[in-house]
Amino acid sequence: MATVNKRTNRLLAGLGVLSISSFLVPAVMFMAAGMAPTFVAAAIDRRAERFRTLCVGGLNFLGVLPFTVQLVSDGHTFEMAFSLLGNTWIWLAILSSAAVGWAIFAVVPTVVALLYVQHLQRRITRLQQRQGRLTDQWGPEVMGADAPSGDG
């Protein structure tokens, strides 16, 4: 039953998007061209979480949005859309925002991993210090039969 509702919802959403986009053809055309980096990210993103697509797509959308608003508010014609698509500075802004998304996808996991390793190293150091205090307080026999000899 849930799959039927899910399919119905997707169908209704698709029909809604199609009906709205039929009135906004120049804007949809401009956004489709500007969102090309997102389509590439989605095509090569094989993970179920789709982190690459989310990073690139979100920032790419933020790069396309101001120019789409400008297109809709300043006439909304095919001539205006092609004029915007032909402007190299607009492409620089759109592709730069997508590049920031790619950079976030590339850098953030490494930074998080490094911070997590540092956190674990501090925790190991604290546990070893606590173990040393307990050994000093209770003697080496509390470490068990297979305890390493020495300063443990």
C-alpha positions as CSV (number, residue, x, y, z in Angstrom):
1,M,0.0,0.0,0.0
2,A,2.8,2.4,0.8
3,T,4.5,1.9,-2.6
4,V,1.2,2.8,-4.3
5,N,1.0,6.0,-2.3
6,K,4.6,6.7,-3.0
7,R,4.1,6.2,-6.8
8,T,1.0,8.3,-6.7
9,N,2.8,11.1,-4.9
10,R,5.7,11.0,-7.4
11,L,3.3,11.1,-10.3
12,L,1.4,14.0,-8.9
13,A,4.6,15.9,-8.1
14,G,5.8,15.2,-11.7
15,L,2.6,16.5,-13.2
16,G,2.8,19.6,-11.0
17,V,6.3,20.3,-12.0
18,L,5.4,19.7,-15.7
19,S,2.5,22.0,-15.5
20,I,4.4,24.8,-13.8
21,S,7.4,24.4,-16.1
22,S,5.2,24.7,-19.2
23,F,4.5,28.3,-18.2
24,L,8.2,29.0,-17.3
25,V,10.0,27.4,-20.3
26,P,12.8,30.0,-20.6
27,A,13.5,29.8,-16.9
28,V,13.4,26.0,-16.9
29,M,15.7,26.0,-20.0
30,F,18.2,28.3,-18.2
31,M,18.1,26.3,-15.0
32,A,18.6,23.0,-16.9
33,A,21.7,24.4,-18.5
34,G,23.0,26.0,-15.3
35,M,22.4,22.8,-13.3
36,A,24.7,20.7,-15.6
37,P,27.3,20.2,-12.8
38,T,24.5,18.7,-10.6
39,F,23.5,16.4,-13.3
40,V,27.1,15.2,-13.7
41,A,27.4,14.8,-9.9
42,A,24.1,12.8,-9.8
43,A,25.3,10.6,-12.7
44,I,28.6,9.6,-11.0
45,D,27.3,9.4,-7.4
46,R,26.8,5.7,-6.6
47,R,26.4,6.0,-2.8
48,A,22.9,5.6,-1.4
49,E,23.3,8.8,0.7
50,R,24.0,10.9,-2.5
51,F,26.3,13.3,-0.6
52,R,28.1,14.4,-3.7
53,T,24.8,15.3,-5.4
54,L,23.6,17.1,-2.3
55,C,26.8,19.2,-1.9
56,V,27.2,20.1,-5.6
57,G,23.5,20.4,-6.3
58,G,22.7,22.7,-3.3
59,L,25.5,25.1,-4.1
60,N,24.9,24.9,-7.8
61,F,21.3,25.8,-7.2
62,L,22.3,28.8,-5.2
63,G,24.5,29.9,-8.1
64,V,21.7,29.6,-10.6
65,L,18.9,31.0,-8.5
66,P,19.7,34.8,-8.6
67,F,20.0,34.7,-12.4
68,T,16.8,32.7,-12.7
69,V,15.0,35.3,-10.6
70,Q,16.5,38.0,-12.7
71,L,15.3,36.3,-15.9
72,V,11.7,35.9,-14.5
73,S,11.5,39.4,-13.2
74,D,13.1,41.2,-16.2
75,G,10.9,40.0,-19.0
76,H,11.1,36.2,-19.0
77,T,11.7,35.7,-22.7
78,F,13.8,33.3,-24.7
79,E,15.9,36.2,-25.9
80,M,16.7,37.1,-22.3
81,A,17.4,33.5,-21.4
82,F,19.9,33.1,-24.2
83,S,21.5,36.4,-23.3
84,L,22.1,35.2,-19.8
85,L,23.4,31.8,-21.1
86,G,25.8,33.7,-23.3
87,N,27.3,35.8,-20.5
88,T,30.6,34.4,-19.3
89,W,30.5,36.2,-16.0
90,I,27.2,34.4,-15.2
91,W,28.7,31.1,-16.1
92,L,31.7,31.9,-13.9
93,A,29.4,32.5,-11.0
94,I,27.3,29.4,-11.6
95,L,30.3,27.1,-12.1
96,S,32.2,28.6,-9.2
97,S,29.3,27.8,-6.9
98,A,29.3,24.2,-8.1
99,A,33.1,24.1,-7.7
100,V,32.6,25.1,-4.0
101,G,30.2,22.2,-3.7
102,W,32.8,19.8,-5.2
103,A,35.4,21.2,-2.8
104,I,33.1,20.7,0.2
105,F,32.5,17.1,-0.8
106,A,36.3,16.5,-1.2
107,V,37.5,18.3,1.9
108,V,34.9,17.9,4.6
109,P,35.2,14.1,5.0
110,T,39.0,14.3,5.4
111,V,38.7,17.1,8.0
112,V,36.0,15.2,9.9
113,A,38.2,12.1,9.9
114,L,41.2,14.0,11.2
115,L,39.2,15.6,14.0
116,Y,37.8,12.2,14.9
117,V,41.3,10.6,15.0
118,Q,42.5,13.5,17.3
119,H,39.4,12.9,19.5
120,L,40.2,9.2,19.8
121,Q,43.9,9.9,20.5
122,R,43.0,12.2,23.4
123,R,40.5,9.6,24.7
124,I,43.2,6.9,24.6
125,T,45.6,9.2,26.4
126,R,43.1,9.9,29.1
127,L,42.2,6.2,29.5
128,Q,45.9,5.4,29.8
129,Q,46.5,8.0,32.4
130,R,43.5,6.7,34.3
131,Q,44.8,3.2,34.0
132,G,48.2,4.4,35.4
133,R,46.5,6.0,38.4
134,L,44.5,2.9,39.1
135,T,47.6,0.8,38.8
136,D,49.4,3.1,41.2
137,Q,46.5,3.0,43.6
138,W,45.6,-0.7,43.5
139,G,48.9,-2.3,42.3
140,P,49.8,-4.1,39.1
141,E,47.7,-7.1,39.9
142,V,44.5,-5.2,39.0
143,M,45.6,-5.3,35.3
144,G,44.9,-9.1,35.2
145,A,47.0,-12.1,34.5
146,D,47.8,-11.2,30.9
147,A,48.9,-7.7,31.8
148,P,52.1,-6.5,30.2
149,S,55.0,-6.2,32.4
150,G,56.7,-2.8,32.8
151,D,55.1,0.7,33.1
152,G,51.7,-0.4,31.5
